[in-house]
Amino acid sequence: MAPSFDHLHDEDLDEDEFDEDEIDLSDLREKYEVQLEQGYDTFVVIDGLPEVNEEQKPKLVKFLLKKLNQVGKTREDLVFMPMGEDGKSLRFAFVEYSSPGEAAAAVRQLDMVPLDKKHILRVNKLTDVERYGREGRIDDEYTPPKIEEFAEKEHLRSFLADPSGRGRDQFVMYRGESVSICWNNEKEPPETIVDRQHWTETFVQWSPLGTYLTSVHAQGVQLWGGPSWTRQRRFAHPFVNLVAFSPNENYLVTWSNRPISIPDEGHPSLSVDDDGKNYVIWDIQTSKPLRSFAQLDVPGAVDEHGNRKPPPKFPWPAFKWSADDKYVARLTQGSSISVYELPHMGLLDKTSIKIEGVMDFEWAPATPHRDGIKTYEQLLCFWTPEIGSNPAKVGLMSIPSKEIVRTLNLFSVSDAKLHWQSEAAYLCVKVDRHSKSKKSQATTLEIFRIKEKGVPVEVVDTIKDTVINFAWEPKGDRFVIITTTEPVGVTAVPPKTSVAFFCPEKAKGSAVGNFKHLRTLDKKNSNAIYWSPRGRFVVVATIHNQQSSDLDFFDLDFEGEKPESDKDLTANLQLMNTAEHYGVTDVEWDPSGRFVATWASSWKHAMENGYHLYDFKGEQLREEPLEKFKQWQWRPRPPTLLTKDEQKTIRKNLREYSRVFEQEDTERISSADVAVVEHRRRLLEEWHAWRASVEEEIAEERAAMGLPDDPVAELLKAKTAELAPDGEEKVIEEIVEEVLEESEEIVR
């Protein structure tokens, strides 16, 4: 509707009194301007298409629809591709989706996606073209883009080439407001690489392969890396609280307890479609958001009496990744699992997997290789509680087919926990069972043998107590559990526990025998298990306990004499050392499996904060108390590039390599000793030189005053003259010691 000017008088329009160009009509234009974008929010513009004629056009549209329908629903008649006067296409098209959300998803997920080897799609909302293309924002004349000169980037994994040649590992420390990245120097103080104040506002976190260091701020998340520790990526998620990476560092999940609020002036990364969401999944390479999700409001379950239980605890990570980053899944507790395909973040088969009562699920941490299965698959396991007369159930599902490959029915189940072995060879389901009266509780371990035909399940039912902790040996087939006979979480004092070790029996060939009990240590306070990332060694610790802070270092392949009772088992257990770190809150192995760091974090308590460093045998190397010490994290290493045969050759010749390393260590220690001796010798020489210069100055001053050069000698001469008879000389003997040669040797 155009504005009316009928109320103005003719005399008010005298051209001699005013200039029309000076009239400010901006308020009227803003009020009555037609909003072109209204009604067009389901349209997108696709650029970067190949040039085709009328005959080739239908084929291109059908090929393009395969991409377009990955993120929403559209049809051939909803794709308009303009043609030029020469009968050839203009290399762009208008596409209408069924909803604005699908159009927004197309912009996020298809922009910069290759159509073929020569063409890359550019996708924009039609409303954005109208909004940013009018009012002179686009030049009428074409200006070629400025191509920046090639600048070589830093190597993000240069840390693997330790300049000292000793294969040291890096770690990050967060204390006070300072964040430091250091080289581990064993017994010597760590070598600081970089130290920055206010590098993060809440915490720091390494990416899974050690490529990036994450800092968290009110404005979002930043990733740092390279030798100069410059910022590599930035993800603008306001008031972010938690961060999680995909296993191969391709994607990042950020979460904030505050829903996203997009301001009127817009947001540098997010759009109005992300408004009100809590989670954002990002592509790390492009720093672009793939999809956002709102927080699920899951009510508590209903018990057998019809009473509503408290809602479940906040799950983190809320999104769980397959081992190869191809899928990410989210649980809607009690009803379904939603599996999304990457990178376009579309639902697998466009529907969630409905599983009544589902309580939890876990992806296999490695790509499985089941017996007789040659097609590609990823595995996930889930469990459901007893519902009515139906038993509790554990299921093993193959993705992408969604085929249930194994199920197991369970009875009298209070709770269940799912524990994958690191290579997806085994899945242990820790089942807490209650008696009929529900006054007592015990635990059974149901172990799925994933790589064997038919996925058989072995039951370890020799446990009569409640298992409070379970941990598989990485890349191995042994495990450790911690049990207690006392109620968990009922008393303020931590319960007494027992530590039990299990391993397989010896079997012929490559087969793995049944799991057997190896040893149990009673009357302990232990509550945490930390395996070396290389296997074999394990630390059983007591953390978050003011009465006890024990650290027990075990070797499960001890090379000493094996007890007769363990001859048929694949382990030889030995307690190597016991240590104590008062107030310890965290324990972490370095990626090489050579060192263990323990620390008392000020996030948990304010008593004796700082860290200890041990070798794998439990010998303490360093102890450093630090005020306001918050966090220590070893920098992870990416998987080795060596083949299994090359690794086998290295293990076979390890003694020869050890001699070289031991010689280098000896030379390094001896060179350090020589440096100490030389430093002391230099100080002694400086002292003698200073003494000589002072004596020379004193002699010159005495000569100027007419005093004898050596007052001591003159005094002795005078005394001798007084004591000796006249004309009689007396000989006075003086013994002088002179050091001809001196050497120092440090005995270690």
Number of C-alpha atoms within 10 A of each C-alpha: 6 8 9 7 7 7 6 9 9 8 8 9 12 10 9 6 8 11 10 8 7 7 8 9 9 8 9 11 12 10 9 11 11 10 11 11 16 9 10 15 19 20 25 26 23 25 18 18 21 17 14 17 15 11 9 12 17 13 12 16 18 14 12 16 17 10 16 22 15 20 24 19 14 18 15 13 9 13 21 14 18 13 18 10 7 7 11 16 20 18 16 20 19 18 23 23 23 14 14 19 15 23 26 25 21 26 20 21 23 23 16 15 15 14 16 10 6 9 14 17 19 17 24 21 23 21 20 14 13 14 14 11 12 9 8 8 9 10 8 7 6 7 7 6 6 6 6 6 6 6 6 6 7 13 11 17 16 13 20 14 11 13 10 7 8 12 14 17 21 25 18 22 19 25 19 15 15 14 23 17 23 20 19 20 15 15 13 9 13 15 12 14 14 13 15 12 12 13 19 19 11 15 16 20 21 21 21 18 16 20 22 24 21 21 22 23 18 15 13 18 22 19 22 19 21 18 14 11 16 11 14 16 16 19 24 20 25 20 18 24 18 17 21 21 24 22 19 15 18 16 23 20 22 23 28 20 13 15 19 24 17 17 10 7 6 11 13 10 13 22 16 14 14 21 16 16 19 22 26 23 21 21 19 20 11 12 16 18 23 22 23 22 15 15 16 12 10 13 13 15 16 11 10 9 6 8 10 12 11 10 11 13 8 10 9 11 15 16 18 22 23 23 20 14 18 15 23 23 22 18 22 20 22 19 15 17 21 17 27 21 18 17 19 18 21 20 19 20 13 14 12 18 16 13 16 13 19 21 21 19 22 20 23 24 20 18 17 19 18 18 12 10 11 8 7 12 17 22 24 20 22 22 26 25 23 17 13 8 6 11 16 22 20 21 16 25 19 17 17 15 12 17 11 14 12 17 16 14 14 18 14 17 20 17 16 23 17 19 19 22 21 18 16 22 22 22 22 23 21 22 22 20 20 17 12 9 7 10 7 14 21 20 24 21 22 20 20 22 19 21 17 16 11 14 18 12 19 14 14 18 11 11 15 13 19 24 25 16 16 20 19 23 21 17 15 16 19 22 21 23 22 26 26 23 16 16 12 13 9 9 9 7 10 19 19 15 22 19 23 19 18 21 24 19 19 17 13 7 6 7 10 15 14 14 20 17 18 20 15 14 11 14 11 18 23 25 24 21 22 19 22 21 19 16 18 20 23 26 26 23 27 27 24 19 17 12 13 19 19 22 23 19 23 22 20 18 15 16 10 9 7 14 9 7 8 15 12 12 19 22 22 19 21 16 15 15 15 16 15 15 21 20 25 29 21 19 24 19 24 23 18 14 18 16 22 24 20 21 26 30 26 20 12 14 15 14 14 20 24 24 24 19 22 20 19 22 20 20 16 18 15 17 17 13 13 16 15 20 23 24 22 26 19 23 24 19 19 14 7 8 8 9 9 10 9 11 12 12 11 13 12 11 10 11 11 11 12 11 11 11 13 11 11 14 13 12 12 12 12 13 12 12 14 15 12 13 16 12 11 13 14 11 12 12 11 12 12 11 11 12 11 12 12 11 11 11 10 13 16 13 13 14 11 9 9 9 12 12 14 10 11 9 10 12 10 11 12 10 10 15 14 9 10 12 10 8 7 7 11 11 7 8 6 5 5 5 5 6 5 5 5 5 6 9 8 9 4 3
